[in-house]
Amino acid sequence: MIKNFTITALLLMSSVSFSQVTFEQSYTIAQDEGGDQTYFFNTETGSYHYAFDENNVLKIYTDSHTVFATINLPVDAGYSVNNLYLFSDKLFNSDNLIEFLLVTSSNSSGTYKMRLLNQNGTVLQELGDKNEALIVKTVSNNYKLITEKGYSVSNSYFTAKDVYALTGTLGTNQANMLSKKSIAYPNPVKDILNVTNPSNKTENTDIKIYSTTGKLVLEKNISNEKEDFIKLDVSALQSGVYVYRINELNSKFIKE
């Protein structure tokens, strides 16, 4: 009897030990930041975490949580950080430095500034008044950067789009990560927000909208949505910044 109890106890202890999670590190991120909300990215050579504060100082950490780079983000007066994404060390050039996109937004005019930066804080290129970006791969296995901004004229919606050829490459893991991108327009929005349907075959999935304080303010089941874009009526929301989320995809929009 004692032997049986001992074996059972050992099995239970073994099961518990395999299910444990081990705390590693805490990070603090400025509340206004939208973007992918994961604060983690892979490159071709490693995995990294990032965090930044209200003074627009970005810190990139290795996967063992040591500081890899400290960057003073170039945020103009009257602007705030809107998004940080598309971190890569091989996609934008071949110097092996980490590059990424920084999007800042005007606090009053609704304009944006998109910049390509590297881990040293150097601005490599100004990409204009755009607030969304994604990477596509052509049939000839080349990569292109597409930057976009939605706008409206007389209740008609348009998208301004720029396409850039890239000289770099991506491995399979990072290519899969970068392809997970959702676009919302118009942004800023007054009433109807159009959000990319990530698969067009969504099953038992909700789209959720949160305030910058983390409060859930709107939720819609999109299980039967088959169109390329999901239409959301956000007219009842107060003016301000919000984050929408579909499974692991999320981004920010501004309600006028």
Helices and strands as residue ranges (DSSP letters): H 2-19, E 40-42, E 47-52, E 57-62, E 67-72, E 79-88, E 99-106, E 112-118, E 123-126, E 132-137, E 143-153, E 156-165, H 172-179, E 184-185, E 192-196, E 206-211, E 216-221, E 229-233, E 240-246, E 249-255
